């Protein structure tokens, strides 16, 4: 068993024919490494959910989009931990780095972004949910922390899709 939140697979996703991994990568370098690692195990496409944290190096924001949209097949930009900054403003700064002709979606709500990525995944694809790793809260400001664990959210979505598949087969 690896380190929690570092290229951490969700084994249940394999029942959908996909891989879903949680990773703490939240810098251009780390995103590049995790995407390149995923390419080694992917039989299909790489789909990455990512975002930039607030009150962090603003210069890295467009670079994150550049790396993700260059290396991934599908990029899903979303809210990370805004930490008192306007999430939409952070996203606008990240979007400046999106490569032309890349397949990139922006989904402000993180749960919805994770759902979108898993829904888009087909057999052999790898979904990377990047940026927060094992963090148990999404930090919107000093006073607003919302319980949100990427792994738990993804697992709930995966299980509901597995159950839906079973119902539609009966």
N, C-alpha and C positions, 0 to 999 in steps of 0.2 A: 504494500500500500504506500502510495507517494505522500507528498506533503499536501495538506488540505489547501485547496485554492490554487495549486500550481499544477497545471495540465491535469486537472482532476476529472476523470471520466465519470459520466453518469451511466452505469451499466444498463439500466432499464431502457435507455434510448435505442439500444441494439435491437430491441423487440420491434422497433419501427424501421429497422434496417439502416439506421444512421448512428453516428457517434456525436455525442455532445460533451464538450469539455469546458470546465470552468478554469479560468486563469487570471492571475492577479496583474497581468501585463497592462501597464498604464503609461508607457512611454513609447516613442517611436521604435527604439532599439528592441525593447521587450516584445512589442507587437510583431516586429519582423521575425524574431526568434520563434515565437509561438506559432505563427502562421507557417513558417518553413518547417517546423517540427510536424505540424498537422498534415502538411502536404505529403510527408513520408507515409502516413497511415491512410490517407484518403484514397478511395477508389473513385470518388466523384468530386463534387465541388467543395470549396471552402467558403463557409458563410460566417462572417464575423460580426458580432454585436460589440460595439465599443462606444466610448464617450470620453470626454476629458473632465477631470475634477476641477472644482472651483478653487480659487486661491492657490493656484499652482502655476508653474511656468507657462505663461500664455504663448510664448514663442513656439512651444511644442505642439500646440493645438492643430494648426494646419498640417504640420509634419506627420501627425498621427493619421490624419485622413489620407495623406499622400501615400504612406506605407500600406495602409489597409486597402485602399482602392487600387493600388498597383498590384498587390500580392493576392488578395482574396477574389473569389469569383463574384460574391455578393457582399456588400458592406451595409450594415444596419447601424446607423449613428443614433445614439440615444443619450439620455441624461445619465450621468455618473453620480458623483457626490458634489452638488453645486456649492455647498458650504457658504451660503449667503450671497453668491453671485446669481444673476438671472440665468436660469438654465437655457433659455432661448438664445441669449447673447453668447453663451459659451458655444452652443451648437453653431451659431453663425460664424464664429471664429474658426471652428474646426472645419466647417464646410468649405472654407477658402482653399483648403488643400486637396479637395476631391479631384481626382484625375478625370479629364474629359473622357467620354465614352465608357466610363466604368459603370457598373450596375450598383448604384448607391441609393439607399432609402434613408429618410430621416423619420424616426418615430419617437416623439418626445417622451412618452411614458415608457419606462424601462421594462415593465412587465409585458406590455403590448409589443415592445421591440423583440423581447425574447420569444414570445409567442409567434411573431411574424417570422423570425429566423427558423424556428423549429417547423413551422407550417410550410415554409418554402423548401425545406430539406427533403430530398428524395434519396432512395436507396444508394448507399455508398458515400453520401455527403458527410462532411464534418462541420459541426456548428461549434464555433469558439465563442464563449461568453466571456469577454475580457474586461479587465479594469478593476474589479472589486474583489475577486478571489473569494475568501471565506468571510469577508466583513458581514456582520449581522445586521447592520443598520445602513440606510441610505441617509446621508447627512445633508439636509437642505439648508440649515443655518446652525448657529450655536445653540439655539433653543429648540430646533425641530429636527429630531432624528426619528425616522420611520423604520420599524422592523422590516428588513428586506434582505434575504440571503439569496443570492443568485441561484445557488444549487437547489434550494427548496422550491423557489419559484419555477425553475426549469423542470424539476421533477414532477411538480403538480401538473404542469402543462403536458409533459410526456405521458403521465398516467392517464390523464383525461383523453388524450389521443389514442392510447392503447385501448381504453374502454370503449371509445367511440368506434374504433375499427372492429372490435368484437361484436358490438351491437349491430353494425351494418352487415356483418357476415351471416348473422343468424336469420 
